[in-house]
Amino acid sequence: MNLNNPVIRIALTHLIAKKRQTIVATLGVMFGIMVFIFQAGLITGFQSTFIDQTVNLTANIHIFNEPDNNRESIISKLNPEKNKWVVLRNQKPKDELNKIRNGFQIMRIIEHHPEVHGVSPFLGTQAILRAGIVQYSGRLAGVDIDREDLLFNVSDYMTEGDVSRLKTTNNGIILGDGLAERLGIGINDNITVIAPTGTANNMKVVGINHTGLTEVDRNRAYISIRNAQKLLGVDHSYITDLNIKLKDINKAEVLAAEFREKFGYNTEDWKQANANIFGVFRIQNMVTYLIIVSILIVSGFGIFNILMMIIYEKMPDIAILKAIGYKDKDIRKIFLIQSMLIGITGGILGLILGYLMTLIVGSIPMNVKGFITMEYLHFNTSPLFYIFAFVFALIATSLAGYFPARKAAKVDPIDIIRAK
């Protein structure tokens, strides 16, 4: 910026002459940018943390068998005529298993798919976990722990014990830390696991796991597939789910449809599984951007009012400038420069303070518990946020300065001199 330029010097003189209004307008822009950086960084940081943990800890595609509860009755099959109504009350549910037939063969076929990173077999069931007189319902995850650890990094989330002990210890079990806390037990303690069939088995806690996903940590317990099959009294081919990890998670929806068509079982990709949460995230983002846009628009109106006040107070000066040879475009430049200076100064201060706020708040222990558990708040400090905020501030302040600048350029110096 050339300070010797007469247009720039006049613009600076006007701003300095109205220090209080200039400071208020600059603070408005600064506050809007600071709030945007902080709030957008907080919300998207939380969302990205949740997505990272979800992608790391859960299947990109989940294949499962769900019994059909709306099957056609036998009487309907015996009376196929279209003009007859068949009413059957309290139809007894068919005793169907959740088993994926030929599950291990399907697993080996899927493993050879070029887009698949790996597959882990899974046998899931509800069970009662009892420690002394304390008992809670939990979700047993019968797994091949080597495959599960390779695909979902189970060992990275162990707070006590080791995943390898699930193979070396007969009747070993790994509990989520929330479930262990509810039962009041720790590593190497013994608990009783009661399956839905009524079969009970004494098991030894060989590890405590903390994923950060609250519901998972409060309900899930890992055991080997072999022990899960024993508890349920089923054969060694019995599995209920196949959990698939992809090389590119963005292809999950397409591949889920492909596997559903090919194998005839229900499939669910990771976005479908978390659709409700992603819906909440979309609402959060929309509300955040509306708030920030509203703040910056209000700041823009503040700049507009200040420049209009300067124009009315500086009418004689504008008339003199025009009388001595300044053109309409020079007058427009004076007021546009003023608005741009307010936007640039407020924007830079907002970016600095917003970044400092994220650093300070992000270093304070919060112990947040919700969808996920976090000791510290995680902020998204993507440069795109800072660029977007600064550009938007410049656009808002430029528009706020354009209309007063156009009005100032239309001032007729003869009318003003005559009025004086």
C-alpha positions in Angstrom: 0.0 0.0 0.0 1.4 3.4 -1.1 0.8 5.8 1.8 1.8 8.7 -0.4 -1.2 8.1 -2.6 -3.6 11.0 -1.9 -6.7 8.7 -2.1 -5.3 6.3 0.5 -4.2 9.2 2.7 -7.7 10.7 2.7 -9.2 7.3 3.5 -6.9 6.8 6.5 -7.6 10.3 7.7 -11.4 9.7 7.7 -10.9 6.4 9.6 -8.6 8.0 12.2 -11.0 10.9 12.6 -13.7 8.5 13.6 -11.7 6.3 15.9 -14.5 4.9 18.0 -16.7 3.9 15.1 -13.7 2.5 13.3 -12.7 0.4 16.3 -16.3 -0.9 16.8 -16.6 -1.9 13.1 -13.2 -3.6 13.2 -14.2 -5.5 16.4 -17.4 -6.7 14.8 -15.5 -8.3 11.9 -12.9 -9.7 14.3 -15.5 -11.2 16.6 -17.3 -12.8 13.6 -14.1 -14.4 12.3 -12.9 -15.5 15.8 -16.3 -17.2 16.5 -16.3 -18.9 13.1 -12.7 -20.3 13.6 -13.5 -21.5 17.1 -17.0 -23.0 16.5 -16.4 -24.5 13.1 -13.1 -25.9 14.3 -14.7 -27.4 17.4 -17.7 -29.0 15.6 -15.8 -30.4 12.6 -13.0 -31.5 14.9 -15.5 -33.5 16.9 -17.1 -34.9 13.8 -13.7 -35.9 12.2 -12.7 -37.6 15.5 -15.9 -39.5 15.6 -15.6 -40.5 11.9 -11.9 -41.6 12.4 -12.8 -43.7 15.4 -15.8 -45.2 13.6 -13.8 -46.0 10.5 -10.9 -47.5 12.6 -13.1 -49.5 14.9 -16.1 -50.7 12.9 -16.6 -52.4 9.6 -16.8 -50.4 6.4 -19.3 -53.0 5.2 -21.3 -55.3 7.5 -22.8 -58.5 6.1 -25.5 -60.2 8.3 -28.5 -62.5 8.1 -31.7 -61.1 9.5 -34.7 -63.4 9.9 -37.8 -62.5 7.9 -40.6 -61.6 10.4 -43.1 -60.8 7.6 -43.1 -64.1 5.8 -46.2 -65.5 4.1 -48.3 -67.8 6.2 -48.9 -71.4 5.3 -52.7 -70.8 4.9 -52.0 -68.1 2.3 -50.0 -70.6 0.3 -52.8 -73.1 0.5 -55.4 -70.5 -0.7 -53.7 -68.6 -3.5 -56.9 -67.1 -4.9 -56.7 -63.3 -5.2 -60.3 -62.6 -4.2 -60.0 -64.4 -0.8 -58.9 -62.7 2.4 -56.9 -64.8 4.8 -56.6 -63.6 8.4 -54.2 -65.3 10.8 -53.7 -64.0 14.3 -50.7 -64.6 16.5 -48.7 -66.5 13.9 -45.9 -68.4 15.7 -42.5 -67.0 14.7 -40.4 -69.4 12.6 -37.4 -70.7 14.6 -34.7 -69.2 12.3 -31.0 -68.9 13.0 -29.0 -65.7 12.3 -26.4 -67.9 10.8 -24.6 -67.0 7.5 -24.6 -70.2 5.7 -21.2 -71.1 4.2 -19.9 -68.0 6.0 -16.2 -69.0 5.9 -16.4 -69.8 2.2 -18.0 -66.4 1.5 -15.3 -64.8 3.6 -12.6 -66.3 1.4 -14.3 -65.2 -1.8 -14.6 -61.6 -0.5 -11.0 -61.5 0.6 -9.9 -62.0 -3.0 -11.9 -58.9 -4.1 -9.4 -56.3 -5.3 -11.1 -53.5 -3.3 -11.2 -55.4 0.0 -8.4 -55.0 2.6 -9.6 -57.8 4.8 -12.6 -59.7 6.3 -13.2 -60.7 9.9 -15.8 -63.4 10.9 -18.0 -62.5 13.8 -20.5 -64.3 16.1 -22.5 -61.8 18.1 -25.0 -62.5 20.8 -26.5 -60.8 23.9 -25.4 -62.3 27.2 -25.6 -61.7 31.0 -22.3 -61.0 32.6 -22.2 -61.7 36.4 -19.6 -60.8 38.9 -20.7 -61.8 42.4 -24.1 -60.4 42.9 -23.6 -57.7 40.2 -24.8 -58.5 36.7 -25.3 -56.6 33.5 -26.4 -57.4 30.0 -23.7 -57.1 27.4 -22.9 -57.8 23.8 -20.6 -60.7 23.2 -18.4 -60.4 20.2 -17.0 -63.8 19.2 -14.0 -63.0 16.9 -10.9 -64.3 15.4 -8.7 -62.0 17.4 -5.8 -62.0 14.9 -8.0 -60.9 12.1 -9.9 -58.4 14.3 -6.7 -56.9 15.6 -5.3 -56.6 12.1 -8.3 -54.9 10.6 -9.7 -52.9 13.6 -6.5 -52.2 15.7 -7.9 -53.8 18.9 -4.5 -53.9 20.6 -4.1 -50.1 20.1 -7.1 -49.5 22.5 -6.1 -51.9 25.2 -5.6 -50.2 28.6 -4.8 -53.4 30.4 -3.8 -56.9 29.3 -2.9 -58.1 25.8 -5.1 -59.3 22.9 -2.9 -62.4 22.5 -4.1 -63.7 25.8 -7.5 -64.3 24.2 -5.9 -67.1 22.3 -3.6 -68.5 25.0 -6.1 -68.4 27.9 -9.0 -70.9 28.0 -12.3 -69.0 28.4 -10.6 -65.6 28.2 -12.6 -62.4 27.8 -11.8 -58.8 27.0 -14.2 -56.2 28.5 -14.9 -52.6 27.5 -13.7 -50.4 30.3 -17.2 -49.1 30.9 -18.6 -52.6 31.2 -15.7 -53.6 33.6 -16.4 -50.5 35.7 -20.1 -51.4 35.9 -19.3 -54.9 37.0 -16.6 -53.7 39.4 -13.9 -56.0 38.2 -10.4 -55.7 36.7 -7.8 -57.7 34.9 -7.4 -61.4 35.8 -10.8 -61.4 37.7 -13.3 -64.2 37.0 -16.9 -63.6 35.8 -19.8 -65.8 34.8 -21.2 -65.4 31.3 -24.8 -66.6 30.7 -25.9 -67.1 27.1 -29.5 -66.7 25.8 -29.7 -70.5 25.7 -29.1 -70.6 29.5 -25.6 -72.0 29.2 -23.2 -70.5 31.8 -19.5 -70.4 31.5 -16.8 -69.1 33.9 -14.4 -66.8 32.1 -11.2 -64.9 33.0 -10.8 -61.2 32.2 -7.6 -61.1 30.1 -7.8 -57.5 29.0 -9.6 -54.1 29.4 -10.4 -52.2 26.2 -11.2 -48.5 25.7 -12.3 -47.3 22.2 -13.6 -43.9 23.1 -17.1 -44.9 21.7 -19.2 -44.7 24.8 -21.9 -47.3 23.9 -19.3 -49.8 22.7 -17.2 -49.5 25.9 -20.2 -49.9 28.1 -21.6 -53.0 26.4 -19.1 -55.0 24.3 -16.9 -57.9 25.4 -14.6 -59.9 23.1 -14.3 -63.7 23.3 -13.0 -66.2 20.8 -15.4 -67.5 18.1 -14.8 -71.0 19.5 -16.0 -70.0 23.0 -19.0 -68.1 21.6 -20.0 -71.2 19.6 -19.7 -73.4 22.8 -21.9 -71.0 24.7 -24.6 -71.0 22.1 -24.2 -74.8 21.5 -23.7 -74.5 17.7 -21.2 -76.0 15.3 -17.8 -74.6 14.3 -19.2 -73.2 11.0 -21.7 -71.0 12.8 -21.1 -67.2 12.4 -23.6 -64.4 12.3 -21.7 -61.6 10.6 -18.8 -60.7 8.3 -17.1 -57.4 8.9 -15.2 -56.0 5.9 -12.5 -53.4 5.7 -12.0 -51.7 2.4 -9.0 -50.1 0.8 -11.2 -47.1 -0.1 -14.1 -46.4 2.3 -15.8 -44.2 -0.2 -16.6 -47.3 -2.2 -18.5 -48.9 0.7 -22.0 -48.1 -0.6 -21.4 -49.5 -4.1 -19.6 -52.6 -2.8 -22.3 -53.2 -0.2 -24.9 -53.4 -3.0 -22.6 -55.7 -5.0 -22.2 -58.2 -2.1 -25.9 -58.1 -1.2 -26.7 -59.0 -4.8 -24.0 -61.7 -5.0 -24.5 -63.5 -1.7 -28.2 -62.8 -0.9 -27.6 -61.5 2.6 -28.2 -58.1 4.2 -25.4 -55.6 3.9 -24.9 -52.2 5.6 -22.1 -49.7 4.9 -20.6 -47.6 7.6 -22.6 -44.5 6.5 -25.9 -46.3 6.7 -24.9 -47.7 10.2 -24.3 -44.1 11.5 -27.0 -42.3 9.4 -28.7 -40.8 12.5 -25.5 -39.3 13.8 -24.5 -38.0 10.4 -27.9 -36.3 10.2 -27.2 -34.6 13.5 -23.8 -33.5 12.1 -25.5 -31.9 9.1 -27.8 -29.9 11.3 -24.9 -28.8 13.4 -23.0 -27.6 10.4 -26.0 -25.7 9.0 -26.7 -24.0 12.3 -23.0 -23.1 12.7 -22.7 -21.5 9.3 -26.0 -19.6 9.8 -24.7 -18.1 13.1 -21.4 -17.1 11.6 -23.0 -15.6 8.5 -25.4 -13.7 10.7 -22.6 -12.2 12.8 -20.7 -11.1 9.7 -23.8 -9.6 8.1 -24.4 -7.6 11.3 -20.8 -6.5 11.1 -21.3 -5.5 7.5 -24.3 -3.3 8.5 -22.1 -1.7 11.2 -19.5 -0.8 8.5 -22.3 0.4 6.2 -23.7 2.8 8.9 -20.3 4.1 9.8 -19.4 4.9 6.2 -22.8 6.5 5.7 -22.2 8.7 8.7 -18.7 9.7 7.4 -20.3 10.6 4.0 -22.9 12.9 5.5 -20.4 14.5 7.8 -17.8 14.9 5.0 -20.1 16.2 2.3 -18.2 19.5 2.2 -14.9 17.7 1.9 -16.3 15.5 -0.9 -17.5 18.7 -2.7 -14.1 20.3 -2.4 -12.3 17.1 -3.6 -14.6 17.0 -6.7 -14.1 20.8 -7.2 -10.3 20.4 -7.3 -10.4 17.6 -9.8 -11.1 14.3 -8.1 -13.2 12.1 -10.2 -16.2 9.9 -9.2 -14.0 6.7 -9.3 -11.5 8.4 -6.9 -14.3 9.2 -4.4 -15.5 5.6 -4.6 -12.0 4.3 -4.0 -11.7 6.4 -0.8 -14.7 4.7 0.8 -14.0 1.3 -0.6 -10.5 1.5 0.8 -11.9 2.4 4.2 -14.2 -0.7 4.2 -11.4 -2.9 3.0 -9.0 -1.7 5.7 -11.7 -2.4 8.3 -12.2 -5.9 6.9 -8.5 -6.8 6.5 -7.6 -5.5 10.0 -10.6 -7.2 11.7 -10.1 -10.4 9.6 -6.4 -10.7 10.6 -7.1 -10.1 14.3 -10.0 -12.6 14.1 -7.8 -15.3 12.6 -5.1 -14.8 15.2 -7.5 -14.7 18.2 -9.5 -17.7 16.8 -6.4 -19.8 16.5 -5.2 -18.8 20.0 -8.6 -19.8 21.4 -8.5 -23.2 19.8 -5.0 -23.8 21.3 -6.0 -22.6 24.8 -9.3 -24.4 25.0 -7.8 -27.5 23.3 -5.2 -27.8 26.1 -7.8 -27.8 28.9 -8.8 -31.3 30.1 -12.6 -31.6 29.5 -13.3 -35.4 29.8 -16.2 -35.1 27.4 -18.6 -38.1 27.3 -21.2 -38.4 24.6 -21.1 -40.3 21.3 -17.4 -40.6 22.0 -15.2 -40.0 25.0 -12.5 -37.4 24.8 -10.1 -36.1 27.4 -9.4 -33.0 25.4 -11.5 -31.2 22.8 -10.2 -31.8 19.3 -10.2 -28.8 16.9 -10.0 -28.9 13.2 -7.3 -26.3 12.2 -7.6 -26.8 8.4 -6.2 -23.8 6.5 -9.4 -23.9 4.4 -11.4 -22.6 7.4 -9.1 -19.6 7.8 -9.1 -18.8 4.0 -12.9 -19.1 3.9 -13.4 -16.9 6.9 -11.0 -14.2 5.7 -12.4 -14.1 2.2 -16.0 -14.0 3.4 -15.0 -11.1 5.7 -13.5 -9.2 2.8 -16.6 -9.8 0.7 -19.0 -8.7 3.4 -17.0 -5.5 4.2 -16.6 -4.7 0.5 -20.3 -5.0 -0.1 -21.0 -2.9 3.0 -18.6 -0.3 1.6 -19.8 -0.4 -2.0 -23.2 1.3 -1.5 -21.9 4.2 0.6 -19.1 4.6 -1.9 -21.5 4.8 -4.8 -23.6 7.4 -3.0 -20.5 9.5 -2.2 -19.5 9.4 -5.9 -22.9 10.8 -6.9 -22.6 13.8 -4.7 -23.0 17.1 -6.7 -20.5 19.6 -5.4 -22.5 22.6 -6.6 -25.6 21.6 -4.6 -23.5 21.2 -1.4 -21.7 24.6 -1.9 -25.1 26.3 -2.5 -26.5 24.7 0.6 -23.6 26.1 2.6 
